[in-house]
């Protein structure tokens, strides 16, 4: 028995040694090649990752690494097996493990996550859209899961992901106390326009507007939570602030004044609905709501909307991880007409995009109530609802990394809190891709087409 055990052990060791030496010899004979096409493209554009000249049947890890503008490193990776020709095509071959699995052409982007040891609550956002988001795609020997910084890749390519296409112009807007940025598409125009509002975290978030301009739509993004005028006076902006921003877009010589739409996310979606219905200045060709609600005081502007939420703060819930759930602040949907935008008066097409696991806003309940209101008013033909299962609140342009939660400072106490947005990574990422494609189609039909759905 002892002799047999020793012999088996020796045989096994020799077999393993032989395989290792064979791999080393194979690797010496093979100069692994890595191709990414396009290596320079728009952030909503797919790329193809192709590994070639690897030893047939060998295990490989394809890895993506991005260092954000504030210095945090993000990574994603998939495990693959080279085919009989020594190739891996990420667009066609299944990942056997890693941060994503299965055939996922853009899994290296949407599954990006902070590297181990990073501080919690990070969210990846592009702040300077005049520079690309650089991602290093590398291929490693074996199925690796950690310690990539200590490993030597077999090959690597730096990929540039741009939010501004060549020729897009970025124009800061500071007139009339505004804090905004206008993005104009390449060429002389004139172009259809879009008024872009983000949510309650404030600051100018430019990458969506830059990307829309890259698709031929002049887009003006407005900071209405933390604009310079609010920082200087301590006063929240009124509805005239939004109307002044709209006028800048409408009166620009390269913008078609009769072809302007509005898009808002979260609190920005609520403001979009209010302005689309009640403003006598803002005349919209169409409107888009991402993760928004019509529940808010009809009278007043940002401050009154926030006061309404603060008064219901006893409805805030917390997860076991102390993540804040805000969705109940607007529930149940009120019957009081003074507490919700009368979307029955809407005269332009409205696209409502929502995730049914939105933990920040009751976007599904709001959409169902808006549908009923518009059916009663007879304008429900203007409404399109895109509802996505297992999808959270923060529906962004495609291939942006999924974040189930995020941190920001509250507007009343300025306390830093972790907010739960909801969703599941794969479903949410699929929703972002589908919603963006359908949003672009909706905007093209209503801003470029012959639809006369103005107010």
N, C-alpha and C positions, 0 to 999 in steps of 0.2 A: 504493500500500500504506500509505504513511504517512498519507495523507488518510483512508483507510478505517479505519485503526486509531484515529486521533484521533476520527473521527466515532462509531465504536462506543463508545469510552470515554466520550465526552460523552453519548451516548444512555443508556448504562448509569448514569452519574452522575445524569442527570435522572430516570431511572426510580426509582433508590434514593431520591432526594430527594422524589419524588412520594409514594412509599410511606411514608416517614417522616412527611411532612406530613399524609398521610391518616390515619396512626395517631394523630398528635397531635390531629387534629381529632376522630377517633372517640373518643379517650380523654376529650376535653373534653366530648363529648356524653354519654359513659357514666360514670356514677358506679357503679363496681364494688361489688357487695354480697357479703358473705361471711357465711354462716349455718352455725353448728355446733349440732347438736341431738343429745343434750342438751348444753348448755354446762356443766352441773353434774351429775355422776353418779358412780357407783362406778367404781373403777379397772378392774374386769373387765367393764364395760359398753361396748358399741360406741357410737360416735357417727357422725353423718352430717355430712360437710363438703360444702357446696354453694356454688359461686361463680356469681353471676348478674350480668347486665347488662354483661358484657365484650364487646368487639368480636368478632363471629363470626369463627371461624377463627384467632384470635390465640393466640400461645404464652404460657402462664402457668406460674409456679412456685408451688406450694402448699408452705408452709414451716412447720415446727413448731420452737419454741424453748423450752427449759426450763432454768432456773437451779436447780441442786441446792441443798440446804440447806447444803452446805459450799462453795458459791460457784462450782462448775464449770458451764459452759454446755454443753448438749447440743442437737443439732439433727438434723432429718430433713427431707427434701424430695422432692417428686415433680414431674415435668414433664408438663404437660397442654396440650391444644389445645381451646379453647372451641368448642362445637358451633355449629350454625347459629342457635341462639337466644342465643348468647353465654354459655352455661352450662357449668360443669364439675361433675360429681357424682363425688366421689372414691370412692363406694361402687360406682359402675357404670362409670366411665371408666378406661381404662388409663393408668398412668403410663408415659411414654416414656423415662424415665431418672431419675436422682437416687439417693437411698439405697435405693430399692426400685423395682421395675418391675412392670407388669401391673396388673390390678384388685386392689387391696389396700385394703380399707376402713380397716384400722387400721395400715397401713404407716407412717403418721406417728408412731406410738407405738413399735412394736417395732423400727423401724430407727433410733431415736434413737442418736446417737453423739457423743462429745466433739467440740467444734468444733476446727478446725485450730489447732495450737499448744498444745493441752492436754497435760498430762503423761500418760505412758503408764500403762496398767494401771488406769484408772478403772472403777468399777462404780457404776451408779445404784441406790441403795437409799433408801427413805423411812424416815427415822428418827423424825420426829414425826408420828404418824398422826392427831393432833388438828387438823392443818392439811392443806389439800388440796395435791396436786401440781398446780401451775399451769403450763399450757402455752399459749404464745401461738401461735395459728394465723394465718398471714398469707398474702396472695397478692401476687406480684410480677409485673411485666411481663417477658416473655421467659423463656427457659430458663436460669436462673441456677444456678451451682454453688458460688459462694464469695462472700465479701465482703458477706453479707447485712446486717451491722451498718451498712454504709455506704450501703445502698439504702433508698429510701423505698417502703414497701408501698402497694399500691392499697387494701387494706383489712386489718383485723386483728380477731381475737376472742380473748379470754382464756378458756381452758377450765379448769375445776376438776375434778380427778380425786381422788375421796375413797376412802379405805380404811375409814373409819368412816361407816356410814349414819347419818342423823339418829336420835337416840335410843339409839345404842349407847353403853354405859358402859365406861369404862376404869378398872380398879381395880389399882393397884400392890400386889403381895404381898411383904411382907418378914418375915412371922412365921416362926418356927422356922428362921431363918437362910436362908430362901429368897430368891432373886432371880427374880421372876416377875411377869407381868401377866395379869390376868383380864379378858376382854372379854365383856360380857353383851349379848345382843340387846335391842332395844326391847321394852317390855312387861313384864308381871309374871311371865311364865314359869309353871311351871318349863320349862327348856329341856334338850334333850340336850347333852352336853358333849364336848369334845375336848381332849386333852393334846397340845401342839404342841412338837416339838423340832427345832431347826435343827442345823447341822453344827459342825465343829471350829473355826470361826473365833471362836466365843464371842460375848458380848454379847447383849442382848435385841433380837431382831429381831421387831418386832411386827406388820408390815403384813399378813402372811398370817392371823394370828389375828384381827385387826381385821376383815378381809374375811370370814372365816368367820362371825364374830358378826353381820355385816351380812346373812348368809344364814340367820340363825336358830339358830346353834350357839354355845353358850357355850364359849369357847376360852381355855385357859390356856397361855401360852408361857413356857418355863422356860429360864433361862441356867444351864447346868451345866458350862461350860468356864471362864468368868470371873466366877462369882458373887462377891458381896461376901465370903462366908465363905472362899472360896479365895484371894481377894486379901489377906485379913487373916491367914490361917493358913499359906498356901503349900501347903495340902493339897488334892488333888483330892477331889471328892465321892464318896460311896459310894451303893449302891443305895437305902439308906434315904432319901437326899435326894430321889430321884425319887418314892418312895412317899409321902413327906410332901406333896409337891406334888400328887400324885394325890388325897390325902385332902382337901386344901383344895378341890379341884374337886368331889369326891364329896359332901362335907358341906355345900356351899353350898346355902342354902335355895331358890335359884332354879335349881338344876341337878337333873336327874333322875338319881339315883345309879345306876340300873340301865341307863342308856343313855349310856355314855361310851365314846368311841373314842380312838385314839391315832394321830398322824401324825408321821413323822419324815423328815428329808432328810439324806442322806449319813451321817455318823456318828450323827446323831439317828435315822436309820432303823435302824441296827444296834442302838442302845439300845432302840428300840421293839420289835424282834423279841425281844431278850433278856427284857425286862420282860413282854411278852405271854405268853411261854412259862414263865418261871421264877418270877415274882413271885407270892407268896401273898396279896399285898395288892391288887395292881392287877387288877381284873376288867374286861375289855374286851368291848364289844359288837362291835367291829371294829378293824382296824389297817390303816394305809397306809404303804408304804415308797416313798420317792422317791430313786432313785439310791443305794440302800443295799446292804449285804451282811450275810449271816448269819455270815461268817467272823470269828471273834473268840474269845478264851478264854471258855469257859462260866463259869468261876469269876472272881469279881472284878467291878469296875465300870470307870469311865472310865480310871483310871490303868493298869490291866492291859491294857485294849484298846490304849491308846497305846503301852505298852511292847512289845506284840506287833508293832505296826507299826514302831517304832523299830529293833527287832532285825532287821528285814528291809530296812533302809535301803539295803543294797547293791543292791537291786533297782530303786531309783529311776532313772529315765531322764530325759534332757534333750533338748529340741528344739534346733535350730540357733539359735533366738532365746533360748535358755537358760530356756525354760519347763519347769517340773517336771511329770513324768508319774508319778503315784502308783499307778496302777491295778495294777501288778505286785506291790505289797506283799502282796496277799492271794492271789496266784497261785503255783503252781496251787492250785485249791480242795483243801484238805486232806481226807484220808480219816479222820484222827484225830477221833473224836467229841468230844473235849475242846476242839477248836478251831473248832467251829461250833455255832450254836444249833440245837437239835433241833426243827425246825419241824414234824416229825411229831407232836409233842405239842400243837400249836396247836389251840385249840378255838373260835376266832372267825374270821369271814371276813377274808381278807387280800388287799389290793390292792397289787400291785407295779408301780410305774411306773418305766421306765428308758429311757435313750437308748442305742442300740447303738454310738454313738461316744463313750461315756463314757470319758474319759481319766484320771479321778480315782479311780474305783472300778470293779472288775470286776462291775458290776451285772448284766450279761447272763449271764455265767458263773454268778454266784451265784443268779440266778433259775432257771436251768436245773437247778442242783443242788438248790435248794429244791423244785422241781417233782418231781424224782425221789424225794427224801426223803418228800414228802407222798404220792406215789403208792404208795410201799412201805408207808407207815403207814396208808393208806386214808382220809386226810383231804384229798386233793387237790381235792375238791368245794368246799373253802373258799377255794381260790386262784384269783385273777384276775391275769393278767399283761398289762400294756400296754407293748409294746415299740415304740419309734419310730425309724425310720431317720434317719441323718444328724443325730442329736440328741445333745447332750452331757450333762454331769453336772448342771448347775444348772437344773433344770426348775422354773420359778417360776410364780406366777399369770399369767394371760394379759396380753399387751401390754407386759409388762416388757421393756426393751431386752435384746437378746441380747448375751451376753458370752462370747467363746470362751475367755477366760482372765481371771484376776483375781489381785490381790496380797493376801497376808496374812502375818502373822507366825507362824512355826513354833512349835509348843507346847514343843519341847525346847530349841532354841537362841534362840528369839525373833527369829530372823533374818527379814527381809522377803524373801519370794520371790514369783515370778510362777508361778502354777499353771495348767496347761492343763486346761480342762474339756471341750473338744471341741465337735463339732457344726458345723452350717452354718446361717447366719442364718435363711433362709426356712423350712427344714424344722424347725429348733428352735422357731421362733415358732409354727408351725402345731401342733407337739406340745404346747407350753404351753397353747394355747387348748383343744385337744381333751382333754388330760389333766385340766385344771381342770374342764371340764364333766362328764367322766365320774367324777371324784373326788367332785364334789358329788352326783351321782346315787347313787354308792356309799354315801356318808355318809347321805343321806336315806333310802335303802332300809334301812340297818342301824341307824340311830339314831332315825328317826322311825317306821319300819315295824314289822311284827309279828315280825320275825326274832328268834329267841331264842338267838342264837349266843354266849351268855356262856360264860366259863370255868366 
